[in-house]
Amino acid sequence: MNWRLIAILVSFLPFIFLFIFSPVSITDIFSVGIAPFIMAVLFSLAKVFLQAYRFKYFVDKFLGYKVASSFKLISVRIGSEFVTNTTPSYIGGEIVRIAWLTKNNVPAGIAAWIATMEIIADVFVGTILALFAGIIAFYNGAILIGTIIILISSFIFGFWLIVVIFSARYNIQLPKFITKLIRRFLSHDRSNKIINYTNAAISDLCTMSKENFNSRQVIKIFFVGTVITFFAFASFGASFLVLGGIIESDLGLYDSILATAASTELGSLPITVGGSGLTEIGLWAYVSGLNNLPSINDVLNDSHLDVIISWRIASYHIPLIIMWVVLMKLTIVKKITSRTD
C-alpha cells in the first residue's frame, strides 16, 4: 500500500503549488466557515454511501442470494473507492470488488457483470449530466470549456456504449497489445495466468450480456441502480452548493450538479491520480465560464480558487482518509482471519 500513500501525497501537489505561486493561503481556504465545510463533507460522504448501497443492491439482486451482510458489502465498496480515487481515470476499484466477490465464491463472469453494471450506471448518469453542462456552457458563451466537456463526455459515453453493444454480440478478449505488455513485464507463468483468467472472466461477462440485456428483470434492476446513481451525483453537487453559494449567491442545486459532473469528467482524463489538479481547474473553468485559453495569472489570481480548493478538500481528501481506514480495516481483518485458519 506504500504507493497508495504516495498517491495521496501527490494529490496535494496542486495545492502546494497554489500556496506557493498564488495569493491563496490556508486561512483563505478555511474562511468558508466550519458549518458549510462540514456540510460539504457530509454530502460528499452521502455520495460514497449511495454508491456503496448500489453495489449491495446489485450484488443481492443479480446473485439472488446473500453473499455477505449488508454492512460487509457496503464496507467493501467504500474501501475499494480508495483505490478508485488514487489512480488515473478513477479505475482500479472495480478490480478490487471483482477480486473480493470471486474469493467469496461468486463466479468471475457474474462478478465482472456487477462491476460493469456499476461502471455503466456511473457513465450513463455522469456523461449525460456533463453533456448538459457542456451544452449549457456553450450556449451561454463559454465556448472553450463547453466544447472540451462535450468532447470528453461524448468519447467516454461512446466508448462504453461500444463495449456494451460488442459484449452483447461478440465474445470479447483482451487486445493483443495489452497481452504483449503483460508478458513483457511479468514472468511467463504469471502472465499466462492473468491473461487466461481475465479472458475467461470477459468471456463469462459476454455470456451474461447476451443472456440478460433483453431481460425485463435486469432492466428494472439497472433502472433502480441508475436512480441511486443520480441521487449520488446530486449529493456530490450539493457538496459544492453549500460552498459555491459564497461565489454566486444565486447558485442553485441544478447548477452545482452540472458543475461537479463537468469537473469529474475532466478529472477522468488519465493524467493525474484521482483527477488532482484537473478537477479543480475544470470546476474553476466551468464556474468562470471560460471562453479563451487562460494565462497562469488568470487562474492563480482568481477569487474563486479558495472556495474551490475548500470544496476539493471536503469532497475528496477527507472522504479519502475514511476510505483508507475502511480498506485497512478490511485488509487487517482478512490477514488475521487467514493466519487463524
C-alpha positions, 0 to 999 in steps of 0.5 A: 500500500506504500504507493497508495500513500504516495498517491495521496501525497501527490494529490496535494501537489496542486495545492502546494503549488497554489500556496506557493505561486498564488495569493491563496493561503490556508486561512483563505481556504478555511474562511468558508466557515466550519458549518458549510465545510462540514456540510460539504463533507457530509454530502460528499460522504452521502455520495460514497454511501449511495454508491456503496448501497448500489453495489449491495443492491446489485450484488443481492439482486443479480446473485439472488442470494446473500453473499455477505451482510449488508454492512460487509458489502457496503464496507467493501465498496467504500474501501475499494473507492480508495483505490478508485480515487488514487489512480488515473481515470478513477479505475482500479476499484472495480478490480478490487470488488471483482477480486473480493466477490470471486474469493467469496465464491461468486463466479468471475463472469457474474462478478465482472457483470456487477462491476460493469453494471456499476461502471455503466450506471456511473457513465450513463448518469455522469456523461449525460449530466456533463453533456448538459453542462457542456451544452449549457456552457456553450450556449451561454458563451463559454465556448472553450470549456463547453466544447472540451466537456462535450468532447470528453463526455461524448468519447467516454459515453461512446466508448462504453456504449461500444463495449456494451453493444460488442459484449452483447454480440461478440465474445470479447478478449483482451487486445493483443497489445495489452497481452504483449505488455503483460508478458513483457513485464511479468514472468511467463507463468504469471502472465499466462495466468492473468491473461487466461483468467481475465479472458475467461472472466470477459468471456463469462461477462459476454455470456451474461450480456447476451443472456440478460440485456433483453431481460425485463428483470435486469432492466428494472434492476439497472433502472433502480441502480441508475436512480441511486446513481443520480441521487449520488451525483446530486449529493456530490453537487450539493457538496459544492452548493453549500460552498459555491453559494459564497461565489454566486449567491444565486447558485442553485442545486441544478447548477452545482450538479452540472458543475461537479459532473463537468469537473469529474469528467475532466478529472477522468482524463488519465493524467493525474491520480484521482483527477488532482489538479484537473478537477479543480481547474475544470470546476474553476473553468466551468464556474468562470465560464471560460471562453479563451485559453487562460494565462497562469495569472488568470487562474492563480489570481482568481477569487474563486480558487479558495472556495474551490480548493475548500470544496476539493478538500471536503469532497475528496481528501477527507472522504479519502482518509475514511476510505483508507481506514475502511480498506485497512480495516478490511485488509487487517481483518482478512490477514488475521482471519487467514493466519487463524485458519 
